[in-house]
Amino acid sequence: MRSDRGHGSPLALKIAAASGLLFLHLPILLIFVYAFTTEEKSYQWPPPGLTTQWFNVAWNRPDVWAALGLSVQVACIATAIALVLGTLCAAAVSQTKFFGREVISLLVILPIALPGIITGIALRSAFSLFDIPFSVWTIVLGHATFCVVVVYNNAVARFRRTSGSLIEASMDLGADGFQTFRHVILPNIGTALLAGGMLAFALSFDEVIVTTFTGGQQSTLPIWMLEELIRPRQRPVTNVVAMAVVLVTFLPILAAYYLTRDGDQIAGAGK
């Protein structure tokens, strides 16, 4: 039988794939273009001219740095919480059997399946019920609800591919729980945790909906951008900041991809 594997893809399929990529990425490219436009009141196409002055304007605006600092602070704390809770949940679900295990697994991943507005309303209602004032910690709690899921999904997949005999062998050789975790478990799940942490940081850094309900009068960088879009002047500054956000969130996602693409290779599995 003649095989068509050596032949290229049909032209229609190539056009469809190229159209899909343009649809996804052309708006992002427009952000980069409008960051250099000389027009400051509207999004005119093509841009009447190009300039780099908006980068200097954005650099010297203290409100940008305040919003950026808050976003980084929240993302770092939420990621740290997610790494601890997500790893513990993944270890419990994948390494032990108990009644209700699947229900717990479903409850852990449920926040990322729910619309962000539902999570935001639920958290705001809870904060109001217990008279909890809005602060950095209310934003962190909101972000941690979905950051835990990202870490959990990465960790539980790696735990399930890690042979239980490695842990049993470590215990049989006299290692305690901490030594087993440090020398056996962590090398096997380390890249998955790092990738999950990077993805969690990226998700937290650019989150808008949950932050709107849990931030009060505080503005993270995405909230600052949303508020700036309604102003009639210096709109290119928003595009400059948006370009920086794209780069900041793209790098962790790219690193996570390279860290997890060889995730089927488990340390010690061939020994």
C-alpha positions in Angstrom: 0.0 0.0 0.0 1.3 3.4 -0.9 2.0 5.7 2.1 1.4 9.4 2.0 3.5 10.2 5.1 6.3 11.5 3.0 4.1 14.1 1.3 3.4 17.5 2.6 0.2 18.7 4.1 -2.6 19.9 1.7 -2.5 23.5 0.8 -5.9 24.2 2.3 -4.7 22.8 5.7 -1.6 25.0 5.6 -3.8 28.1 4.8 -6.2 27.2 7.6 -3.2 26.8 10.1 -1.7 30.0 9.0 -5.0 31.8 9.3 -5.5 30.4 12.8 -2.0 31.6 13.9 -2.7 35.1 12.5 -6.0 35.3 14.3 -4.3 34.4 17.6 -1.2 36.5 17.3 -1.9 39.5 15.1 -3.6 41.5 17.9 -0.5 40.9 20.0 1.7 42.2 17.2 -0.6 45.3 17.0 0.2 46.1 20.6 3.9 46.2 19.8 3.3 48.5 16.8 1.0 50.9 18.8 3.7 51.2 21.5 5.8 53.2 19.0 3.0 55.3 17.4 3.2 59.1 17.5 -0.7 59.3 17.8 -1.6 59.5 21.5 -5.4 59.8 21.4 -6.6 57.0 19.1 -5.6 53.7 17.5 -5.1 55.0 14.0 -4.0 52.6 11.3 -1.5 52.8 9.8 0.4 54.8 12.5 1.1 58.3 11.3 4.7 57.9 12.6 7.0 56.0 14.9 8.7 57.1 18.1 10.2 55.7 21.3 9.2 58.6 23.5 6.4 56.5 25.2 9.0 54.2 26.7 10.6 57.1 28.6 7.1 58.4 29.7 6.1 54.9 31.0 9.5 54.5 32.8 9.0 57.8 34.6 5.4 57.3 35.8 5.3 56.2 39.5 1.9 54.7 39.2 3.2 52.2 36.7 5.9 51.1 39.1 3.5 50.9 42.0 1.1 48.7 40.0 4.0 46.6 38.8 5.4 46.1 42.3 2.0 45.0 43.6 1.6 42.5 40.8 5.0 41.0 41.4 4.4 40.8 45.2 1.0 39.2 44.8 2.3 36.7 42.1 5.3 35.7 44.2 3.2 35.0 47.4 0.4 33.3 45.5 2.9 31.1 43.7 4.7 30.1 47.0 1.3 29.2 48.5 0.4 27.2 45.4 3.7 25.3 45.4 3.2 24.1 49.0 -0.5 23.3 48.9 -0.5 22.0 45.3 2.4 19.6 46.0 0.9 18.3 49.2 -2.5 17.7 47.6 -0.8 16.0 44.6 1.2 13.7 46.9 -1.8 12.8 48.9 -4.0 12.0 45.9 -1.4 10.2 43.8 0.5 8.3 46.5 -2.3 7.1 48.8 -5.7 5.5 48.5 -8.5 6.6 50.7 -12.3 7.1 50.6 -13.3 10.2 48.7 -10.0 10.7 46.9 -11.6 11.4 43.5 -14.0 13.9 45.1 -11.1 15.8 46.7 -9.2 15.8 43.4 -12.3 17.3 41.7 -12.7 20.0 44.4 -9.0 20.9 44.0 -9.3 21.5 40.3 -12.8 23.1 40.4 -11.7 26.7 40.9 -9.9 26.9 37.5 -13.0 25.4 35.8 -15.4 28.0 37.3 -15.7 31.4 35.6 -13.5 34.0 37.3 -16.5 36.2 38.0 -18.1 33.4 40.1 -14.9 33.0 42.1 -14.6 36.7 42.5 -18.1 37.1 43.8 -17.8 34.2 46.2 -14.6 35.6 47.7 -15.9 39.1 48.0 -19.0 37.8 49.7 -16.8 35.8 52.1 -14.6 38.8 52.9 -17.7 40.9 53.5 -19.3 38.3 55.8 -16.2 38.1 58.0 -15.4 41.8 57.8 -12.0 41.2 56.2 -10.6 44.5 54.8 -9.3 44.5 51.3 -5.5 44.3 51.2 -2.6 42.5 49.4 -3.6 39.3 51.2 -7.2 39.3 49.9 -5.8 39.5 46.3 -3.3 36.8 47.2 -6.1 34.5 48.4 -8.0 35.1 45.3 -5.1 34.3 43.0 -4.0 31.3 45.1 -7.4 29.6 44.3 -6.4 28.9 40.7 -2.6 28.9 41.1 -2.9 25.8 43.4 -4.7 24.0 40.5 -1.8 24.7 38.1 0.8 23.4 40.4 -1.4 20.4 41.4 -2.0 19.4 37.8 1.7 19.4 37.0 2.7 17.7 40.3 0.1 14.9 40.2 1.0 14.0 36.7 4.6 13.6 37.6 3.8 11.8 40.8 1.8 9.2 38.9 4.7 8.6 36.6 7.2 8.1 39.5 7.7 4.5 40.5 6.6 3.8 44.0 9.4 1.2 44.2 11.9 4.1 44.3 10.4 5.4 47.5 10.1 2.0 49.0 13.8 1.3 48.2 14.8 4.5 49.8 13.0 3.6 53.0 14.4 0.1 53.0 17.9 1.5 52.8 17.3 3.5 56.0 16.4 7.0 54.7 13.9 8.9 56.7 11.0 10.9 55.2 12.9 14.1 54.6 15.9 12.3 53.0 13.5 10.4 50.7 11.8 13.6 49.7 15.1 15.4 49.1 17.0 12.7 47.3 14.3 10.7 45.5 11.0 12.5 45.2 12.2 16.1 44.6 14.6 15.2 41.7 11.7 13.4 40.0 9.1 16.2 40.4 11.4 19.2 40.5 11.0 20.2 36.9 7.2 19.8 37.2 7.1 22.0 40.2 9.2 24.6 38.6 7.0 24.6 35.5 3.9 24.7 37.6 5.3 27.6 39.6 6.2 29.6 36.5 2.7 29.1 35.0 1.1 30.0 38.3 3.2 33.2 38.4 2.2 34.1 34.8 -1.5 33.5 35.5 -1.4 35.6 38.7 0.6 38.4 37.2 -2.0 39.1 34.5 -5.2 38.2 36.3 -8.0 40.8 36.1 -11.5 39.4 37.0 -10.7 38.0 40.5 -8.5 41.0 41.3 -11.4 43.3 40.5 -13.5 41.7 43.3 -10.7 41.2 45.8 -8.4 44.2 45.4 -10.6 47.1 46.6 -8.9 50.3 45.7 -5.6 48.7 45.0 -4.5 48.4 41.3 -2.3 45.6 40.0 -0.7 46.2 36.7 -3.5 44.6 34.6 -6.1 46.6 36.5 -4.0 49.8 35.9 -4.0 49.0 32.2 -7.7 48.5 32.1 -8.3 51.8 33.8 -5.9 53.6 31.5 -7.6 52.4 28.4 -10.6 54.7 29.1 -8.4 57.8 29.2 -8.2 59.9 26.0 -4.5 60.8 26.2 -1.2 58.9 26.3 -2.8 55.6 25.2 0.6 54.4 23.8 1.8 54.3 27.3 -0.7 51.5 28.0 0.6 49.6 25.0 4.2 50.0 26.2 3.2 48.4 29.5 1.2 45.8 27.7 4.2 44.9 25.7 6.2 44.5 28.9 3.5 42.3 30.4 3.5 40.1 27.3 7.3 39.6 27.6 7.1 39.0 31.4 4.4 36.3 31.1 5.7 34.7 27.9 9.1 33.9 29.3 7.8 31.7 32.2 5.4 29.9 29.9 8.2 29.2 27.4 10.5 28.0 30.2 7.7 25.8 31.6 7.2 24.3 28.1 10.9 23.3 27.8 11.0 21.9 31.3 8.0 19.6 30.9 8.3 18.5 27.3 10.6 15.6 28.4 8.5 14.9 31.5 8.2 11.2 30.6 11.9 10.7 31.6 11.7 10.0 35.3 14.9 10.2 37.3 16.0 6.9 38.6 13.5 4.9 36.7 16.1 3.1 34.7 18.3 2.2 37.7 
